[in-house]
């Protein structure tokens, strides 16, 4: 095995480790958010992304990027959340082809109730991962990231 092959193996192992950490966190979040708030992780992600926008709305394409979903998956998810009264769609005033998705007051209230659960479970999952030798370096790297402003 040459140096190039070693680099490929190192990147592949790094990717598998990152996927394992992601899986650990997402599984813990999914269980807690579903059990306590009837929300999936991706639903929480959408509500959270909308809450961080000035005016609490985003174009569908922006929302798809924020939730790491395809356009069609985003449309289906938005429809479900709209049916639950958690968000609404609004036609863009200056571009009739554009559709904004906006957080409703019910969506904002549910997010406010779910956020402490999310934050607690995330902290617990990271603490658990920190005790796993293969995952500890990634958790350490996460802790060293600069805080978002």
PyMOL commands that set and color helices and strands:
alter all, ss='L'
color gray80, all
select helices_A, chain A and resi 3-37+41-51+60-67+71-83+105-130+133-144
alter helices_A, ss='H'
color red, helices_A
select strands_A, chain A and resi 57-59+87-91+99-103
alter strands_A, ss='S'
color yellow, strands_A
deselect
rebuild
show_as cartoon
